[in-house]
């Protein structure tokens, strides 16, 4: 299995944001579980399942009746499908924020551009203080 590698890292004081390319599905799943509603919504837009499947048959992330988490389970499955690099090899881009010695995963994507954009936005939010 290929090794994890750093694709991006930028700091502002004791705040660092990084993007790692990882082939570890368990690590990617952990990052996925950490994503907030905004990050999940953004990933949905990146993956564009409504352009792949019949939109009327798709679960909705904001559906209050989705108590079993079907939309998130679908999103995870689609993320894995689009993360397929070669045969069964999956690659994920994971955005982490590091404050001091504490690291937290914020976002995971199958592609570099969306992960980089998310990371840069996190850095801009930190710089602006919002």
C-alpha positions as CSV (number, residue, x, y, z in Angstrom):
1,X,0.0,0.0,0.0
2,X,1.3,3.5,-0.8
3,X,2.4,5.7,2.0
4,X,0.4,8.7,3.4
5,X,1.8,12.0,2.1
6,X,1.4,15.6,2.9
7,X,0.0,17.7,0.0
8,X,-0.5,21.0,1.8
9,X,0.4,22.6,5.1
10,X,0.1,26.2,6.1
11,X,0.3,27.9,9.5
12,X,-0.8,31.1,11.2
13,X,0.7,31.3,14.7
14,X,-0.1,28.1,16.5
15,X,-2.8,27.2,14.0
16,X,-1.9,24.9,11.1
17,X,-4.1,23.4,8.5
18,X,-2.9,20.4,6.4
19,X,-4.1,18.2,3.7
20,X,-2.9,14.6,3.8
21,X,-3.4,12.0,1.0
22,X,-4.1,8.7,2.7
23,X,-4.9,5.2,1.5
24,X,-6.2,4.2,4.9
25,X,-10.0,3.8,4.7
26,X,-10.3,3.5,8.5
27,X,-8.6,6.9,9.0
28,X,-10.8,8.4,6.2
29,X,-13.9,7.0,7.9
30,X,-12.8,8.6,11.2
31,X,-12.4,11.9,9.5
32,X,-15.8,11.5,7.8
33,X,-17.4,10.9,11.2
34,X,-15.8,14.1,12.5
35,X,-17.3,16.3,9.7
36,X,-19.9,18.8,10.7
37,X,-23.2,19.4,8.7
38,X,-21.6,22.2,6.6
39,X,-18.7,19.9,5.6
40,X,-21.1,17.0,4.8
41,X,-23.2,19.3,2.7
42,X,-20.1,20.5,0.9
43,X,-18.9,16.9,0.2
44,X,-22.4,16.1,-1.2
45,X,-22.0,19.0,-3.7
46,X,-18.5,17.8,-4.6
47,X,-19.5,14.2,-5.2
48,X,-22.6,15.3,-7.2
49,X,-24.7,12.2,-6.7
50,X,-27.7,13.9,-8.3
51,X,-25.8,13.8,-11.6
52,X,-25.0,10.1,-11.2
53,X,-28.3,8.8,-9.8
54,X,-32.0,9.6,-10.1
55,X,-32.3,12.6,-7.7
56,X,-35.8,11.6,-6.5
57,X,-34.3,8.3,-5.1
58,X,-31.5,9.9,-3.2
59,X,-31.6,10.4,0.6
60,X,-31.4,14.0,1.9
61,X,-28.8,15.1,4.4
62,X,-31.2,17.5,6.1
63,X,-34.1,15.1,6.3
64,X,-35.3,15.1,9.9
65,X,-36.9,11.7,9.3
66,X,-33.5,10.1,8.6
67,X,-33.0,8.8,12.1
68,X,-31.0,5.8,10.8
69,X,-28.4,8.0,9.1
70,X,-29.1,6.6,5.6
71,X,-28.0,9.9,3.9
72,X,-24.6,9.8,5.7
73,X,-24.2,6.1,5.0
74,X,-25.0,6.8,1.3
75,X,-22.5,9.7,1.2
76,X,-19.8,7.5,2.8
77,X,-20.4,4.8,0.2
78,X,-20.3,7.3,-2.6
79,X,-17.1,8.9,-1.2
80,X,-15.4,5.5,-1.3
81,X,-16.6,4.8,-4.8
82,X,-15.2,8.1,-6.1
83,X,-12.0,7.6,-4.1
84,X,-11.2,4.5,-6.1
85,X,-7.8,5.1,-7.7
86,X,-6.8,1.8,-9.2
87,X,-8.9,-1.4,-8.8
88,X,-9.5,-1.7,-5.0
89,X,-7.0,1.0,-4.0
90,X,-8.8,4.0,-2.4
91,X,-7.2,7.3,-1.8
92,X,-8.6,10.1,0.3
93,X,-7.6,13.7,0.9
94,X,-8.1,14.6,4.6
95,X,-8.1,18.1,6.0
96,X,-6.8,18.5,9.5
97,X,-6.5,21.5,11.7
98,X,-3.8,21.6,14.3
99,X,-3.9,24.0,17.2
100,X,-0.8,23.6,19.4
101,X,-0.5,19.9,20.0
102,X,-4.2,19.1,19.3
103,X,-5.1,17.8,15.8
104,X,-8.7,17.4,14.5
105,X,-9.9,16.1,11.1
106,X,-12.4,18.4,9.5
107,X,-13.1,17.1,6.0
108,X,-12.4,14.2,3.7
109,X,-12.7,14.2,-0.1
110,X,-11.8,11.9,-2.9
111,X,-10.2,14.8,-4.8
112,X,-7.4,17.3,-4.2
113,X,-9.0,20.5,-5.4
114,X,-12.0,20.4,-3.0
115,X,-9.7,19.4,-0.1
116,X,-7.3,22.3,-0.9
117,X,-10.2,24.8,-1.2
118,X,-11.6,23.6,2.2
119,X,-8.2,23.9,3.8
120,X,-7.6,27.4,2.5
121,X,-11.0,28.5,3.7
122,X,-10.2,27.2,7.2
123,X,-7.0,29.2,7.2
124,X,-8.8,32.3,6.0
125,X,-11.4,31.9,8.7
126,X,-8.6,31.6,11.3
127,X,-6.8,34.7,9.9
128,X,-10.0,36.8,9.8
129,X,-11.0,35.7,13.3
130,X,-14.4,34.5,12.2
